[in-house]
Amino acid sequence: MTRRPPRLATLLAALCLFTLVLVGLPATAPAATPASLPRTQGPVVEHLRVKVPAEARGAWLQAEEESWGPWLRRQDGFLGRELLWDTEREEGLLLIRWRSRRQWLAIPAGEIEAVQGRFEVAARRALSRDPGGQELARAANPFPLVHAGELEWVALTPPVEEEGR
């Protein structure tokens, strides 16, 4: 049996990571790299990777839809969200589009922590219904954050229209 970090330590680590993403890390790259260019105030994409074992994918999607989905739809500046699956890494990839970086960063950390708490409860509930998810359901956060970052939205290529339409 593997030892899991206490819930408080996990929550504090997630909060620190989230704060780093919100505040932004100082640029350490040379002056000519994109990392050192000024950020625009246009649309941004928040990208998150979470650890999701293949057998728990349905529980992850259910918990996302019960918690983050409704909350995001009520946020000022929210443009949409895509949930993607990386089979090789067994990770969920979330791409969350925002009208502006300012609107995204204006969300109070306490509000995000509350939704994260609801997500974890929903995830444990969904996992407890699945005989294969019992051990994962005991984790403080069954689907821990692997990476969080921000992308500048620079272009969109529309889909090709099919002939005859």
WOHUFEN-V971893 format. One record per residue. N is the residue number from 1. PHI is phi as a letter, one per 20 degrees, with the letter a starting at -180 (999 if undefined). PSI is psi in degrees with one decimal (none if undefined). D_LAST is the distance of its C-alpha to the last C-alpha in Angstrom with 1 decimal. Layout:
n=<N:N>
phi=<PHI:PHI>
psi=<PSI:PSI>
d_last=<D_LAST:D_LAST>
This chain:
n=<1:2:3:4:5:6:7:8:9:10:11:12:13:14:15:16:17:18:19:20:21:22:23:24:25:26:27:28:29:30:31:32:33:34:35:36:37:38:39:40:41:42:43:44:45:46:47:48:49:50:51:52:53:54:55:56:57:58:59:60:61:62:63:64:65:66:67:68:69:70:71:72:73:74:75:76:77:78:79:80:81:82:83:84:85:86:87:88:89:90:91:92:93:94:95:96:97:98:99:100:101:102:103:104:105:106:107:108:109:110:111:112:113:114:115:116:117:118:119:120:121:122:123:124:125:126:127:128:129:130:131:132:133:134:135:136:137:138:139:140:141:142:143:144:145:146:147:148:149:150:151:152:153:154:155:156:157:158:159:160:161:162:163:164:165>
phi=<999:e:e:d:f:g:g:f:f:f:f:f:f:f:f:f:f:f:f:f:f:f:f:n:e:f:f:d:e:g:g:e:e:g:f:e:f:f:f:e:e:e:f:c:c:e:c:c:c:c:f:c:g:g:f:d:g:f:f:f:f:f:f:f:f:f:d:f:g:f:f:f:f:e:e:f:n:f:d:q:b:c:d:c:c:d:f:f:e:l:c:e:d:d:d:d:e:c:f:b:f:g:f:f:f:f:f:f:g:f:f:f:f:f:f:f:f:f:f:f:f:f:f:f:f:f:f:f:f:d:g:f:d:g:f:f:f:e:f:g:c:f:c:f:f:e:b:c:a:c:c:e:e:d:a:c:e:f:f:f:f:f:f:n:e>
psi=<129.7:146.5:129.8:145.6:151.1:153.3:-41.3:-42.3:-41.1:-44.3:-42.6:-40.9:-43.0:-40.2:-41.5:-44.6:-44.2:-41.8:-41.3:-39.4:-43.2:-45.6:-36.1:140.3:147.9:143.9:128.1:1.5:160.0:159.0:-27.2:3.0:155.9:-29.7:-25.7:-3.7:150.6:144.8:142.3:166.7:11.2:-166.2:145.9:159.6:119.1:130.5:133.7:142.1:131.0:146.1:119.9:101.9:144.9:-41.5:-12.1:9.2:-43.5:-41.0:-39.2:-48.2:-40.5:-45.4:-38.6:-45.7:-31.5:-27.7:-70.6:-38.2:-58.8:-38.9:-45.6:-41.6:-20.5:-4.6:137.3:126.6:-6.1:127.1:-21.5:169.4:141.3:132.3:120.4:158.0:128.1:101.0:-41.0:-44.3:-12.8:57.7:148.2:138.8:124.2:126.3:113.8:116.9:135.0:143.3:-36.8:154.6:-39.2:-46.2:-40.7:-48.0:-11.7:-10.0:124.7:138.2:-36.7:-35.2:-42.1:-41.6:-39.5:-43.1:-39.1:-40.1:-43.1:-37.6:-47.0:-39.5:-46.5:-38.8:-46.1:-39.1:-46.5:-39.2:-33.3:-22.2:-17.4:121.0:-32.0:-11.5:7.0:-45.8:-43.4:-31.7:-19.3:-10.8:147.7:-49.0:102.9:-22.7:78.7:150.8:130.0:-38.5:145.1:138.8:-175.5:138.2:141.4:129.8:111.2:-26.2:158.1:127.1:117.4:154.0:153.3:132.7:137.5:147.9:146.9:1.3:none>
d_last=<57.7:56.4:57.6:55.0:55.6:56.7:54.0:55.5:55.3:51.7:50.9:52.8:51.1:47.7:48.8:50.2:47.0:45.0:47.5:47.3:43.5:43.9:46.8:45.5:47.6:49.4:47.9:50.0:48.0:49.1:48.3:45.5:43.3:40.3:42.3:44.8:42.4:42.4:39.8:37.3:36.8:33.0:30.9:32.3:31.4:34.1:34.1:36.3:37.1:39.0:40.7:39.2:40.6:38.0:39.7:39.5:35.8:35.1:38.1:36.9:33.5:35.2:37.7:35.1:33.3:36.6:38.0:36.0:32.7:34.1:36.5:33.9:31.6:34.7:35.5:35.2:32.8:31.0:27.3:26.4:27.6:26.4:28.7:28.6:30.9:32.9:34.1:36.6:38.3:37.8:36.8:34.3:32.6:31.8:29.9:30.5:29.1:31.3:30.9:34.3:37.0:39.5:37.7:37.5:41.2:42.4:42.0:45.6:46.5:48.2:45.0:43.2:46.3:46.1:42.5:43.3:46.1:43.9:41.5:44.5:45.8:42.4:42.1:45.7:45.1:41.9:43.8:46.9:45.1:44.2:47.3:46.0:45.6:49.1:50.5:47.5:47.8:51.3:50.1:50.3:46.7:45.1:42.2:44.0:42.4:42.4:41.0:39.9:38.5:36.5:33.8:32.9:29.3:28.7:25.0:21.6:18.9:15.4:13.1:11.1:7.4:6.1:5.6:3.8:0.0>
